Structures are given as C-alpha cells and as structure tokens.
Amino acid sequence: MMGGEITWECSGSGNYIFTLKVYRDCRGIIFDNVTQYISVFGHPALSFINLAPYTLTDLSAPNCAYSCADTIPPQGGY
C-alpha cells in the first residue's frame, strides 16, 4: 500500500459525505471491493461510518506501458 486519504464535506442539514481513497501498487496488496468503515470514538450514538464499495481507477502515467489491467501488471503501475 502506498498511502491514502480521508476527506469529508458538509452536504447541508448537518450531514456529511466521507470519501476514502487508498493508493496501492498494481502488484501490491489486494484491497477487497467490500464496504469499508471509519471508526468513530467519543460520540455516544455513532461508533462507525460505512463507506460504499469503491471504484477502481488506474492512475498509471499514460503512454508508459504500465497498466493495472494487464494479466501480470508491471511494477510502477498504481
């Protein structure tokens, strides 16, 4: 795993939209396409926030012969 980020935005009426992004090398660990969650501490009525299953986006540099879609992805794709 190369890293990640959690962002949030207020959608109005006291509601928030959370987004989790995880970056990994194409040959790295498997990140299952299942619901993930964020643990919440110190809130009496909320212990976790469910995050919908992700979409996979290949961020490899274009025209560099790296693609996570390859049967055996080359090193350097993410």
All heavy atoms as a GROMACS GRO file, in nm:
protein
  598
    1MET      N    1   0.085  -0.116   0.000
    1MET     CA    2   0.000   0.000   0.000
    1MET      C    3   0.090   0.123   0.000
    1MET      O    4   0.187   0.130   0.074
    1MET     CB    5  -0.091   0.000   0.122
    1MET     CG    6  -0.184   0.115   0.126
    1MET     SD    7  -0.304   0.112   0.259
    1MET     CE    8  -0.403  -0.028   0.210
    2MET      N    9   0.054   0.220  -0.082
    2MET     CA   10   0.136   0.340  -0.097
    2MET      C   11   0.086   0.454  -0.008
    2MET      O   12   0.162   0.545   0.024
    2MET     CB   13   0.136   0.385  -0.242
    2MET     CG   14   0.196   0.282  -0.336
    2MET     SD   15   0.170   0.319  -0.509
    2MET     CE   16   0.262   0.468  -0.529
    3GLY      N   17  -0.040   0.453   0.028
    3GLY     CA   18  -0.094   0.560   0.111
    3GLY      C   19  -0.242   0.575   0.091
    3GLY      O   20  -0.306   0.491   0.029
    4GLY      N   21  -0.296   0.683   0.143
    4GLY     CA   22  -0.438   0.705   0.130
    4GLY      C   23  -0.478   0.839   0.187
    4GLY      O   24  -0.394   0.915   0.236
    5GLU      N   25  -0.606   0.867   0.179
    5GLU     CA   26  -0.659   0.992   0.234
    5GLU      C   27  -0.806   0.975   0.268
    5GLU      O   28  -0.876   0.896   0.206
    5GLU     CB   29  -0.638   1.108   0.137
    5GLU     CG   30  -0.704   1.087   0.002
    5GLU     CD   31  -0.668   1.195  -0.098
    5GLU    OE1   32  -0.569   1.179  -0.169
    5GLU    OE2   33  -0.742   1.296  -0.104
    6ILE      N   34  -0.849   1.047   0.367
    6ILE     CA   35  -0.990   1.054   0.404
    6ILE      C   36  -1.029   1.200   0.396
    6ILE      O   37  -0.965   1.286   0.456
    6ILE     CB   38  -1.015   1.001   0.547
    6ILE    CG1   39  -0.976   0.854   0.558
    6ILE    CG2   40  -1.161   1.020   0.585
    6ILE    CD1   41  -0.981   0.802   0.701
    7THR      N   42  -1.134   1.228   0.319
    7THR     CA   43  -1.184   1.365   0.309
    7THR      C   44  -1.332   1.366   0.344
    7THR      O   45  -1.398   1.263   0.343
    7THR     CB   46  -1.165   1.422   0.166
    7THR    OG1   47  -1.233   1.339   0.072
    7THR    CG2   48  -1.018   1.429   0.130
    8TRP      N   49  -1.382   1.482   0.376
    8TRP     CA   50  -1.524   1.495   0.408
    8TRP      C   51  -1.570   1.632   0.364
    8TRP      O   52  -1.493   1.725   0.349
    8TRP     CB   53  -1.551   1.473   0.556
    8TRP     CG   54  -1.480   1.569   0.646
    8TRP    CD1   55  -1.354   1.556   0.698
    8TRP    CD2   56  -1.527   1.694   0.695
    8TRP    NE1   57  -1.322   1.664   0.775
    8TRP    CE2   58  -1.428   1.751   0.775
    8TRP    CE3   59  -1.647   1.764   0.678
    8TRP    CZ2   60  -1.442   1.873   0.837
    8TRP    CZ3   61  -1.661   1.886   0.741
    8TRP    CH2   62  -1.560   1.939   0.820
    9GLU      N   63  -1.700   1.640   0.335
    9GLU     CA   64  -1.761   1.768   0.301
    9GLU      C   65  -1.901   1.772   0.360
    9GLU      O   66  -1.966   1.669   0.375
    9GLU     CB   67  -1.765   1.789   0.150
    9GLU     CG   68  -1.852   1.690   0.075
    9GLU     CD   69  -1.852   1.714  -0.075
    9GLU    OE1   70  -1.930   1.802  -0.119
    9GLU    OE2   71  -1.779   1.644  -0.144
   10CYS      N   72  -1.943   1.890   0.395
   10CYS     CA   73  -2.077   1.910   0.450
   10CYS      C   74  -2.175   1.918   0.334
   10CYS      O   75  -2.156   1.996   0.242
   10CYS     CB   76  -2.081   2.038   0.533
   10CYS     SG   77  -2.242   2.069   0.607
   11SER      N   78  -2.280   1.834   0.340
   11SER     CA   79  -2.380   1.836   0.233
   11SER      C   80  -2.503   1.917   0.272
   11SER      O   81  -2.601   1.919   0.199
   11SER     CB   82  -2.420   1.692   0.197
   11SER     OG   83  -2.484   1.631   0.306
   12GLY      N   84  -2.497   1.980   0.388
   12GLY     CA   85  -2.611   2.060   0.434
   12GLY      C   86  -2.694   1.984   0.536
   12GLY      O   87  -2.685   1.863   0.548
   13SER      N   88  -2.771   2.054   0.613
   13SER     CA   89  -2.860   1.995   0.714
   13SER      C   90  -2.786   1.910   0.816
   13SER      O   91  -2.841   1.814   0.870
   13SER     CB   92  -2.970   1.911   0.647
   13SER     OG   93  -3.043   1.988   0.556
   14GLY      N   94  -2.659   1.941   0.839
   14GLY     CA   95  -2.581   1.865   0.937
   14GLY      C   96  -2.534   1.730   0.888
   14GLY      O   97  -2.484   1.650   0.967
   15ASN      N   98  -2.547   1.701   0.759
   15ASN     CA   99  -2.500   1.575   0.701
   15ASN      C  100  -2.364   1.594   0.636
   15ASN      O  101  -2.332   1.702   0.586
   15ASN     CB  102  -2.599   1.522   0.597
   15ASN     CG  103  -2.731   1.486   0.660
   15ASN    OD1  104  -2.736   1.418   0.761
   15ASN    ND2  105  -2.840   1.533   0.600
   16TYR      N  106  -2.284   1.486   0.634
   16TYR     CA  107  -2.150   1.490   0.577
   16TYR      C  108  -2.130   1.376   0.480
   16TYR      O  109  -2.189   1.269   0.495
   16TYR     CB  110  -2.045   1.482   0.688
   16TYR     CG  111  -2.051   1.600   0.782
   16TYR    CD1  112  -2.135   1.599   0.892
   16TYR    CD2  113  -1.975   1.713   0.757
   16TYR    CE1  114  -2.142   1.708   0.978
   16TYR    CE2  115  -1.981   1.823   0.841
   16TYR     CZ  116  -2.065   1.819   0.952
   16TYR     OH  117  -2.072   1.927   1.035
   17ILE      N  118  -2.046   1.398   0.379
   17ILE     CA  119  -2.007   1.294   0.284
   17ILE      C  120  -1.860   1.265   0.307
   17ILE      O  121  -1.776   1.355   0.296
   17ILE     CB  122  -2.032   1.340   0.140
   17ILE    CG1  123  -2.180   1.368   0.117
   17ILE    CG2  124  -1.980   1.234   0.041
   17ILE    CD1  125  -2.211   1.435  -0.014
   18PHE      N  126  -1.827   1.140   0.341
   18PHE     CA  127  -1.690   1.098   0.364
   18PHE      C  128  -1.640   1.020   0.242
   18PHE      O  129  -1.715   0.941   0.184
   18PHE     CB  130  -1.680   1.007   0.487
   18PHE     CG  131  -1.693   1.082   0.616
   18PHE    CD1  132  -1.819   1.113   0.666
   18PHE    CD2  133  -1.581   1.123   0.685
   18PHE    CE1  134  -1.832   1.182   0.784
   18PHE    CE2  135  -1.594   1.193   0.804
   18PHE     CZ  136  -1.719   1.222   0.854
   19THR      N  137  -1.516   1.043   0.205
   19THR     CA  138  -1.454   0.971   0.094
   19THR      C  139  -1.320   0.914   0.141
   19THR      O  140  -1.240   0.985   0.200
   19THR     CB  141  -1.429   1.065  -0.027
   19THR    OG1  142  -1.554   1.122  -0.067
   19THR    CG2  143  -1.367   0.990  -0.143
   20LEU      N  144  -1.300   0.785   0.116
   20LEU     CA  145  -1.175   0.717   0.148
   20LEU      C  146  -1.107   0.682   0.018
   20LEU      O  147  -1.167   0.621  -0.070
   20LEU     CB  148  -1.203   0.589   0.227
   20LEU     CG  149  -1.087   0.492   0.246
   20LEU    CD1  150  -0.979   0.554   0.334
   20LEU    CD2  151  -1.136   0.361   0.304
   21LYS      N  152  -0.981   0.723   0.001
   21LYS     CA  153  -0.901   0.687  -0.116
   21LYS      C  154  -0.780   0.608  -0.068
   21LYS      O  155  -0.713   0.650   0.027
   21LYS     CB  156  -0.856   0.811  -0.192
   21LYS     CG  157  -0.970   0.887  -0.257
   21LYS     CD  158  -0.918   1.005  -0.336
   21LYS     CE  159  -1.034   1.082  -0.398
   21LYS     NZ  160  -0.986   1.198  -0.474
   22VAL      N  161  -0.755   0.496  -0.132
   22VAL     CA  162  -0.640   0.411  -0.098
   22VAL      C  163  -0.556   0.396  -0.224
   22VAL      O  164  -0.608   0.363  -0.331
   22VAL     CB  165  -0.687   0.272  -0.048
   22VAL    CG1  166  -0.567   0.183  -0.022
   22VAL    CG2  167  -0.771   0.288   0.078
   23TYR      N  168  -0.426   0.422  -0.212
   23TYR     CA  169  -0.335   0.411  -0.325
   23TYR      C  170  -0.246   0.289  -0.304
   23TYR      O  171  -0.190   0.270  -0.196
   23TYR     CB  172  -0.249   0.537  -0.336
   23TYR     CG  173  -0.332   0.662  -0.351
   23TYR    CD1  174  -0.361   0.743  -0.242
   23TYR    CD2  175  -0.383   0.698  -0.476
   23TYR    CE1  176  -0.439   0.857  -0.258
   23TYR    CE2  177  -0.460   0.811  -0.492
   23TYR     CZ  178  -0.488   0.890  -0.382
   23TYR     OH  179  -0.565   1.003  -0.396
   24ARG      N  180  -0.235   0.208  -0.410
   24ARG     CA  181  -0.152   0.089  -0.400
   24ARG      C  182  -0.086   0.061  -0.533
   24ARG      O  183  -0.135   0.099  -0.639
   24ARG     CB  184  -0.234  -0.031  -0.357
   24ARG     CG  185  -0.331  -0.081  -0.462
   24ARG     CD  186  -0.401  -0.208  -0.416
   24ARG     NE  187  -0.468  -0.273  -0.526
   24ARG     CZ  188  -0.414  -0.365  -0.605
   24ARG    NH1  189  -0.291  -0.405  -0.584
   24ARG    NH2  190  -0.482  -0.419  -0.704
   25ASP      N  191   0.027  -0.005  -0.527
   25ASP     CA  192   0.095  -0.054  -0.646
   25ASP      C  193   0.010  -0.164  -0.706
   25ASP      O  194  -0.052  -0.242  -0.634
   25ASP     CB  195   0.233  -0.108  -0.604
   25ASP     CG  196   0.314  -0.152  -0.724
   25ASP    OD1  197   0.282  -0.260  -0.778
   25ASP    OD2  198   0.408  -0.080  -0.761
   26CYS      N  199   0.003  -0.173  -0.837
   26CYS     CA  200  -0.080  -0.276  -0.903
   26CYS      C  201  -0.042  -0.417  -0.859
   26CYS      O  202  -0.124  -0.507  -0.862
   26CYS     CB  203  -0.067  -0.266  -1.054
   26CYS     SG  204  -0.135  -0.117  -1.124
   27ARG      N  205   0.082  -0.436  -0.822
   27ARG     CA  206   0.127  -0.568  -0.778
   27ARG      C  207   0.125  -0.579  -0.626
   27ARG      O  208   0.173  -0.676  -0.570
   27ARG     CB  209   0.267  -0.594  -0.830
   27ARG     CG  210   0.272  -0.599  -0.981
   27ARG     CD  211   0.410  -0.615  -1.032
   27ARG     NE  212   0.437  -0.758  -1.044
   27ARG     CZ  213   0.550  -0.807  -1.089
   27ARG    NH1  214   0.649  -0.725  -1.122
   27ARG    NH2  215   0.567  -0.936  -1.099
   28GLY      N  216   0.071  -0.480  -0.561
   28GLY     CA  217   0.071  -0.475  -0.415
   28GLY      C  218  -0.044  -0.554  -0.353
   28GLY      O  219  -0.103  -0.642  -0.415
   29ILE      N  220  -0.078  -0.516  -0.231
   29ILE     CA  221  -0.180  -0.588  -0.157
   29ILE      C  222  -0.316  -0.577  -0.226
   29ILE      O  223  -0.343  -0.482  -0.298
   29ILE     CB  224  -0.191  -0.535  -0.012
   29ILE    CG1  225  -0.239  -0.390  -0.011
   29ILE    CG2  226  -0.061  -0.550   0.062
   29ILE    CD1  227  -0.281  -0.342   0.125
   30ILE      N  228  -0.399  -0.674  -0.202
   30ILE     CA  229  -0.534  -0.674  -0.256
   30ILE      C  230  -0.622  -0.591  -0.161
   30ILE      O  231  -0.614  -0.605  -0.040
   30ILE     CB  232  -0.590  -0.817  -0.265
   30ILE    CG1  233  -0.501  -0.902  -0.355
   30ILE    CG2  234  -0.733  -0.816  -0.314
   30ILE    CD1  235  -0.489  -0.854  -0.497
   31PHE      N  236  -0.704  -0.504  -0.218
   31PHE     CA  237  -0.798  -0.424  -0.139
   31PHE      C  238  -0.936  -0.468  -0.182
   31PHE      O  239  -0.981  -0.436  -0.291
   31PHE     CB  240  -0.775  -0.275  -0.164
   31PHE     CG  241  -0.840  -0.186  -0.063
   31PHE    CD1  242  -0.785  -0.172   0.064
   31PHE    CD2  243  -0.955  -0.117  -0.093
   31PHE    CE1  244  -0.845  -0.090   0.157
   31PHE    CE2  245  -1.015  -0.034   0.000
   31PHE     CZ  246  -0.959  -0.021   0.125
   32ASP      N  247  -1.003  -0.547  -0.100
   32ASP     CA  248  -1.131  -0.606  -0.136
   32ASP      C  249  -1.237  -0.501  -0.165
   32ASP      O  250  -1.244  -0.398  -0.099
   32ASP     CB  251  -1.182  -0.697  -0.023
   32ASP     CG  252  -1.096  -0.820  -0.005
   32ASP    OD1  253  -1.034  -0.864  -0.104
   32ASP    OD2  254  -1.089  -0.871   0.108
   33ASN      N  255  -1.320  -0.531  -0.264
   33ASN     CA  256  -1.429  -0.441  -0.303
   33ASN      C  257  -1.551  -0.468  -0.214
   33ASN      O  258  -1.652  -0.517  -0.260
   33ASN     CB  259  -1.464  -0.459  -0.450
   33ASN     CG  260  -1.560  -0.354  -0.500
   33ASN    OD1  261  -1.587  -0.257  -0.432
   33ASN    ND2  262  -1.614  -0.374  -0.617
   34VAL      N  263  -1.535  -0.440  -0.088
   34VAL     CA  264  -1.643  -0.457   0.009
   34VAL      C  265  -1.659  -0.326   0.084
   34VAL      O  266  -1.573  -0.240   0.078
   34VAL     CB  267  -1.615  -0.573   0.109
   34VAL    CG1  268  -1.609  -0.706   0.036
   34VAL    CG2  269  -1.488  -0.548   0.187
   35THR      N  270  -1.769  -0.312   0.155
   35THR     CA  271  -1.791  -0.192   0.233
   35THR      C  272  -1.682  -0.176   0.337
   35THR      O  273  -1.650  -0.268   0.411
   35THR     CB  274  -1.928  -0.197   0.301
   35THR    OG1  275  -2.029  -0.206   0.200
   35THR    CG2  276  -1.953  -0.072   0.384
   36GLN      N  277  -1.621  -0.060   0.340
   36GLN     CA  278  -1.521  -0.026   0.441
   36GLN      C  279  -1.589   0.064   0.543
   36GLN      O  280  -1.700   0.110   0.522
   36GLN     CB  281  -1.403   0.047   0.375
   36GLN     CG  282  -1.334  -0.034   0.267
   36GLN     CD  283  -1.269  -0.159   0.320
   36GLN    OE1  284  -1.209  -0.161   0.427
   36GLN    NE2  285  -1.282  -0.267   0.246
   37TYR      N  286  -1.522   0.091   0.651
   37TYR     CA  287  -1.581   0.180   0.751
   37TYR      C  288  -1.474   0.259   0.823
   37TYR      O  289  -1.358   0.221   0.825
   37TYR     CB  290  -1.667   0.102   0.851
   37TYR     CG  291  -1.589   0.006   0.937
   37TYR    CD1  292  -1.541   0.046   1.061
   37TYR    CD2  293  -1.564  -0.124   0.895
   37TYR    CE1  294  -1.467  -0.041   1.139
   37TYR    CE2  295  -1.491  -0.211   0.973
   37TYR     CZ  296  -1.443  -0.170   1.095
   37TYR     OH  297  -1.370  -0.255   1.173
   38ILE      N  298  -1.515   0.371   0.877
   38ILE     CA  299  -1.430   0.457   0.960
   38ILE      C  300  -1.480   0.443   1.103
   38ILE      O  301  -1.599   0.462   1.130
   38ILE     CB  302  -1.439   0.604   0.916
   38ILE    CG1  303  -1.394   0.620   0.770
   38ILE    CG2  304  -1.357   0.693   1.009
   38ILE    CD1  305  -1.420   0.760   0.715
   39SER      N  306  -1.390   0.409   1.195
   39SER     CA  307  -1.428   0.401   1.337
   39SER      C  308  -1.443   0.542   1.394
   39SER      O  309  -1.365   0.631   1.362
   39SER     CB  310  -1.321   0.326   1.416
   39SER     OG  311  -1.314   0.192   1.374
   40VAL      N  312  -1.541   0.560   1.478
   40VAL     CA  313  -1.568   0.689   1.543
   40VAL      C  314  -1.554   0.669   1.693
   40VAL      O  315  -1.613   0.578   1.750
   40VAL     CB  316  -1.710   0.739   1.508
   40VAL    CG1  317  -1.739   0.869   1.580
   40VAL    CG2  318  -1.727   0.755   1.358
   41PHE      N  319  -1.477   0.754   1.757
   41PHE     CA  320  -1.456   0.745   1.901
   41PHE      C  321  -1.507   0.872   1.968
   41PHE      O  322  -1.497   0.981   1.914
   41PHE     CB  323  -1.307   0.728   1.932
   41PHE     CG  324  -1.248   0.604   1.871
   41PHE    CD1  325  -1.185   0.608   1.748
   41PHE    CD2  326  -1.259   0.482   1.936
   41PHE    CE1  327  -1.132   0.494   1.691
   41PHE    CE2  328  -1.207   0.367   1.879
   41PHE     CZ  329  -1.144   0.372   1.757
   42GLY      N  330  -1.566   0.857   2.085
   42GLY     CA  331  -1.609   0.972   2.163
   42GLY      C  332  -1.747   1.026   2.128
   42GLY      O  333  -1.784   1.132   2.176
   43HIS      N  334  -1.820   0.958   2.043
   43HIS     CA  335  -1.956   1.002   2.009
   43HIS      C  336  -2.053   0.898   2.065
   43HIS      O  337  -2.044   0.781   2.032
   43HIS     CB  338  -1.973   1.013   1.858
   43HIS     CG  339  -2.100   1.082   1.817
   43HIS    ND1  340  -2.222   1.020   1.824
   43HIS    CD2  341  -2.122   1.206   1.770
   43HIS    CE1  342  -2.315   1.103   1.782
   43HIS    NE2  343  -2.257   1.217   1.748
   44PRO      N  344  -2.147   0.938   2.149
   44PRO     CA  345  -2.232   0.841   2.217
   44PRO      C  346  -2.327   0.762   2.125
   44PRO      O  347  -2.364   0.650   2.157
   44PRO     CB  348  -2.313   0.926   2.315
   44PRO     CG  349  -2.309   1.064   2.260
   44PRO     CD  350  -2.178   1.075   2.186
   45ALA      N  351  -2.363   0.816   2.010
   45ALA     CA  352  -2.461   0.748   1.925
   45ALA      C  353  -2.402   0.696   1.793
   45ALA      O  354  -2.473   0.640   1.712
   45ALA     CB  355  -2.575   0.844   1.893
   46LEU      N  356  -2.272   0.714   1.773
   46LEU     CA  357  -2.212   0.676   1.645
   46LEU      C  358  -2.078   0.608   1.670
   46LEU      O  359  -1.988   0.669   1.728
   46LEU     CB  360  -2.192   0.801   1.559
   46LEU     CG  361  -2.143   0.785   1.417
   46LEU    CD1  362  -2.245   0.706   1.334
   46LEU    CD2  363  -2.117   0.920   1.355
   47SER      N  364  -2.064   0.482   1.630
   47SER     CA  365  -1.938   0.412   1.653
   47SER      C  366  -1.861   0.387   1.524
   47SER      O  367  -1.741   0.363   1.527
   47SER     CB  368  -1.963   0.279   1.725
   47SER     OG  369  -2.050   0.197   1.650
   48PHE      N  370  -1.929   0.390   1.408
   48PHE     CA  371  -1.859   0.378   1.281
   48PHE      C  372  -1.942   0.439   1.168
   48PHE      O  373  -2.062   0.457   1.179
   48PHE     CB  374  -1.823   0.232   1.249
   48PHE     CG  375  -1.942   0.141   1.238
   48PHE    CD1  376  -2.004   0.120   1.116
   48PHE    CD2  377  -1.992   0.075   1.350
   48PHE    CE1  378  -2.114   0.036   1.106
   48PHE    CE2  379  -2.101  -0.009   1.340
   48PHE     CZ  380  -2.162  -0.029   1.218
   49ILE      N  381  -1.872   0.471   1.058
   49ILE     CA  382  -1.935   0.527   0.939
   49ILE      C  383  -1.907   0.430   0.825
   49ILE      O  384  -1.791   0.402   0.794
   49ILE     CB  385  -1.877   0.666   0.905
   49ILE    CG1  386  -1.903   0.763   1.020
   49ILE    CG2  387  -1.934   0.718   0.774
   49ILE    CD1  388  -1.825   0.892   1.010
   50ASN      N  389  -2.013   0.375   0.763
   50ASN     CA  390  -1.997   0.286   0.649
   50ASN      C  391  -1.959   0.366   0.525
   50ASN      O  392  -2.014   0.473   0.500
   50ASN     CB  393  -2.127   0.210   0.618
   50ASN     CG  394  -2.152   0.099   0.716
   50ASN    OD1  395  -2.058   0.036   0.765
   50ASN    ND2  396  -2.277   0.073   0.744
   51LEU      N  397  -1.867   0.312   0.446
   51LEU     CA  398  -1.828   0.372   0.319
   51LEU      C  399  -1.865   0.274   0.208
   51LEU      O  400  -1.834   0.155   0.216
   51LEU     CB  401  -1.677   0.399   0.317
   51LEU     CG  402  -1.628   0.490   0.429
   51LEU    CD1  403  -1.477   0.489   0.435
   51LEU    CD2  404  -1.678   0.631   0.409
   52ALA      N  405  -1.930   0.322   0.105
   52ALA     CA  406  -1.974   0.235  -0.005
   52ALA      C  407  -1.854   0.170  -0.073
   52ALA      O  408  -1.743   0.225  -0.071
   52ALA     CB  409  -2.053   0.318  -0.106
   53PRO      N  410  -1.875   0.053  -0.135
   53PRO     CA  411  -1.766  -0.011  -0.210
   53PRO      C  412  -1.705   0.084  -0.312
   53PRO      O  413  -1.772   0.172  -0.365
   53PRO     CB  414  -1.835  -0.129  -0.278
   53PRO     CG  415  -1.950  -0.161  -0.189
   53PRO     CD  416  -1.996  -0.028  -0.138
   54TYR      N  417  -1.580   0.062  -0.338
   54TYR     CA  418  -1.503   0.156  -0.419
   54TYR      C  419  -1.513   0.130  -0.569
   54TYR      O  420  -1.562   0.028  -0.614
   54TYR     CB  421  -1.356   0.150  -0.378
   54TYR     CG  422  -1.285   0.022  -0.421
   54TYR    CD1  423  -1.217   0.017  -0.541
   54TYR    CD2  424  -1.288  -0.091  -0.342
   54TYR    CE1  425  -1.153  -0.098  -0.580
   54TYR    CE2  426  -1.223  -0.207  -0.380
   54TYR     CZ  427  -1.156  -0.210  -0.500
   54TYR     OH  428  -1.092  -0.324  -0.538
   55THR      N  429  -1.464   0.227  -0.643
   55THR     CA  430  -1.443   0.209  -0.786
   55THR      C  431  -1.292   0.208  -0.807
   55THR      O  432  -1.218   0.279  -0.740
   55THR     CB  433  -1.505   0.323  -0.869
   55THR    OG1  434  -1.453   0.448  -0.823
   55THR    CG2  435  -1.655   0.325  -0.856
   56LEU      N  436  -1.246   0.128  -0.900
   56LEU     CA  437  -1.104   0.114  -0.928
   56LEU      C  438  -1.065   0.208  -1.040
   56LEU      O  439  -1.130   0.210  -1.146
   56LEU     CB  440  -1.073  -0.031  -0.968
   56LEU     CG  441  -0.929  -0.061  -1.005
   56LEU    CD1  442  -0.839  -0.042  -0.884
   56LEU    CD2  443  -0.919  -0.204  -1.056
   57THR      N  444  -0.962   0.288  -1.018
   57THR     CA  445  -0.913   0.380  -1.118
   57THR      C  446  -0.764   0.359  -1.135
   57THR      O  447  -0.689   0.362  -1.038
   57THR     CB  448  -0.938   0.527  -1.075
   57THR    OG1  449  -1.078   0.544  -1.050
   57THR    CG2  450  -0.894   0.624  -1.182
   58ASP      N  451  -0.719   0.334  -1.257
   58ASP     CA  452  -0.577   0.316  -1.286
   58ASP      C  453  -0.515   0.454  -1.300
   58ASP      O  454  -0.550   0.531  -1.389
   58ASP     CB  455  -0.562   0.235  -1.415
   58ASP     CG  456  -0.419   0.189  -1.440
   58ASP    OD1  457  -0.324   0.249  -1.382
   58ASP    OD2  458  -0.401   0.093  -1.516
   59LEU      N  459  -0.422   0.488  -1.211
   59LEU     CA  460  -0.359   0.619  -1.212
   59LEU      C  461  -0.220   0.616  -1.274
   59LEU      O  462  -0.145   0.713  -1.262
   59LEU     CB  463  -0.349   0.673  -1.068
   59LEU     CG  464  -0.482   0.693  -0.997
   59LEU    CD1  465  -0.458   0.735  -0.852
   59LEU    CD2  466  -0.568   0.795  -1.067
   60SER      N  467  -0.184   0.505  -1.338
   60SER     CA  468  -0.053   0.494  -1.401
   60SER      C  469  -0.037   0.603  -1.507
   60SER      O  470  -0.134   0.642  -1.572
   60SER     CB  471  -0.036   0.357  -1.466
   60SER     OG  472  -0.059   0.255  -1.372
   61ALA      N  473   0.086   0.649  -1.524
   61ALA     CA  474   0.113   0.754  -1.623
   61ALA      C  475   0.075   0.705  -1.762
   61ALA      O  476   0.110   0.594  -1.801
   61ALA     CB  477   0.260   0.793  -1.618
   62PRO      N  478   0.002   0.786  -1.839
   62PRO     CA  479  -0.038   0.742  -1.973
   62PRO      C  480   0.083   0.724  -2.064
   62PRO      O  481   0.185   0.790  -2.048
   62PRO     CB  482  -0.128   0.856  -2.024
   62PRO     CG  483  -0.103   0.971  -1.934
   62PRO     CD  484  -0.044   0.918  -1.806
   63ASN      N  485   0.073   0.631  -2.157
   63ASN     CA  486   0.175   0.605  -2.259
   63ASN      C  487   0.307   0.557  -2.201
   63ASN      O  488   0.411   0.575  -2.264
   63ASN     CB  489   0.198   0.729  -2.346
   63ASN     CG  490   0.071   0.778  -2.410
   63ASN    OD1  491  -0.007   0.697  -2.461
   63ASN    ND2  492   0.047   0.907  -2.407
   64CYS      N  493   0.305   0.497  -2.084
   64CYS     CA  494   0.429   0.447  -2.023
   64CYS      C  495   0.432   0.294  -2.015
   64CYS      O  496   0.516   0.238  -1.947
   64CYS     CB  497   0.447   0.506  -1.884
   64CYS     SG  498   0.495   0.679  -1.888
   65ALA      N  499   0.339   0.227  -2.079
   65ALA     CA  500   0.331   0.081  -2.083
   65ALA      C  501   0.299   0.019  -1.948
   65ALA      O  502   0.320  -0.098  -1.928
   65ALA     CB  503   0.459   0.022  -2.140
   66TYR      N  504   0.250   0.098  -1.853
   66TYR     CA  505   0.207   0.044  -1.724
   66TYR      C  506   0.056   0.045  -1.721
   66TYR      O  507  -0.005   0.146  -1.750
   66TYR     CB  508   0.257   0.129  -1.607
   66TYR     CG  509   0.405   0.140  -1.594
   66TYR    CD1  510   0.468   0.263  -1.590
   66TYR    CD2  511   0.484   0.026  -1.583
   66TYR    CE1  512   0.604   0.273  -1.575
   66TYR    CE2  513   0.620   0.036  -1.570
   66TYR     CZ  514   0.680   0.159  -1.566
   66TYR     OH  515   0.815   0.168  -1.551
   67SER      N  516  -0.001  -0.068  -1.685
   67SER     CA  517  -0.146  -0.074  -1.670
   67SER      C  518  -0.182  -0.180  -1.567
   67SER      O  519  -0.134  -0.293  -1.575
   67SER     CB  520  -0.215  -0.105  -1.802
   67SER     OG  521  -0.354  -0.125  -1.780
   68CYS      N  522  -0.264  -0.145  -1.473
   68CYS     CA  523  -0.310  -0.241  -1.373
   68CYS      C  524  -0.402  -0.345  -1.435
   68CYS      O  525  -0.429  -0.447  -1.375
   68CYS     CB  526  -0.380  -0.169  -1.259
   68CYS     SG  527  -0.269  -0.072  -1.156
   69ALA      N  528  -0.450  -0.320  -1.557
   69ALA     CA  529  -0.540  -0.413  -1.624
   69ALA      C  530  -0.464  -0.530  -1.687
   69ALA      O  531  -0.525  -0.628  -1.727
   69ALA     CB  532  -0.620  -0.341  -1.730
   70ASP      N  533  -0.331  -0.522  -1.697
   70ASP     CA  534  -0.252  -0.632  -1.755
   70ASP      C  535  -0.268  -0.758  -1.671
   70ASP      O  536  -0.286  -0.751  -1.549
   70ASP     CB  537  -0.104  -0.594  -1.762
   70ASP     CG  538  -0.077  -0.482  -1.861
   70ASP    OD1  539  -0.163  -0.455  -1.946
   70ASP    OD2  540   0.031  -0.420  -1.850
   71THR      N  541  -0.259  -0.874  -1.736
   71THR     CA  542  -0.270  -1.001  -1.665
   71THR      C  543  -0.170  -1.008  -1.551
   71THR      O  544  -0.202  -1.046  -1.439
   71THR     CB  545  -0.249  -1.119  -1.761
   71THR    OG1  546  -0.342  -1.106  -1.868
   71THR    CG2  547  -0.269  -1.251  -1.691
   72ILE      N  548  -0.046  -0.973  -1.580
   72ILE     CA  549   0.058  -0.961  -1.476
   72ILE      C  550   0.104  -0.815  -1.483
   72ILE      O  551   0.185  -0.780  -1.568
   72ILE     CB  552   0.175  -1.057  -1.499
   72ILE    CG1  553   0.125  -1.202  -1.500
   72ILE    CG2  554   0.283  -1.035  -1.395
   72ILE    CD1  555   0.231  -1.303  -1.535
   73PRO      N  556   0.050  -0.731  -1.398
   73PRO     CA  557   0.083  -0.588  -1.406
   73PRO      C  558   0.232  -0.564  -1.383
   73PRO      O  559   0.294  -0.627  -1.298
   73PRO     CB  560   0.003  -0.524  -1.293
   73PRO     CG  561  -0.098  -0.625  -1.254
   73PRO     CD  562  -0.042  -0.758  -1.290
   74PRO      N  563   0.292  -0.477  -1.462
   74PRO     CA  564   0.434  -0.443  -1.442
   74PRO      C  565   0.451  -0.360  -1.315
   74PRO      O  566   0.356  -0.299  -1.267
   74PRO     CB  567   0.469  -0.363  -1.565
   74PRO     CG  568   0.340  -0.301  -1.608
   74PRO     CD  569   0.233  -0.400  -1.570
   75GLN      N  570   0.571  -0.359  -1.262
   75GLN     CA  571   0.598  -0.271  -1.148
   75GLN      C  572   0.590  -0.127  -1.195
   75GLN      O  573   0.623  -0.096  -1.307
   75GLN     CB  574   0.735  -0.300  -1.089
   75GLN     CG  575   0.741  -0.434  -1.020
   75GLN     CD  576   0.877  -0.459  -0.959
   75GLN    OE1  577   0.978  -0.413  -1.009
   75GLN    NE2  578   0.879  -0.535  -0.851
   76GLY      N  579   0.544  -0.040  -1.110
   76GLY     CA  580   0.535   0.101  -1.142
   76GLY      C  581   0.395   0.150  -1.171
   76GLY      O  582   0.371   0.268  -1.176
   77GLY      N  583   0.300   0.057  -1.191
   77GLY     CA  584   0.162   0.098  -1.212
   77GLY      C  585   0.092   0.115  -1.079
   77GLY      O  586   0.118   0.043  -0.986
   78TYR      N  587   0.003   0.211  -1.068
   78TYR     CA  588  -0.072   0.231  -0.943
   78TYR      C  589  -0.211   0.282  -0.970
   78TYR      O  590  -0.242   0.325  -1.077
   78TYR     CB  591   0.002   0.323  -0.846
   78TYR     CG  592   0.030   0.461  -0.898
   78TYR    CD1  593  -0.057   0.564  -0.866
   78TYR    CD2  594   0.140   0.489  -0.977
   78TYR    CE1  595  -0.033   0.692  -0.914
   78TYR    CE2  596   0.165   0.616  -1.023
   78TYR     CZ  597   0.080   0.717  -0.992
   78TYR     OH  598   0.102   0.843  -1.038
   0.00000   0.00000   0.00000
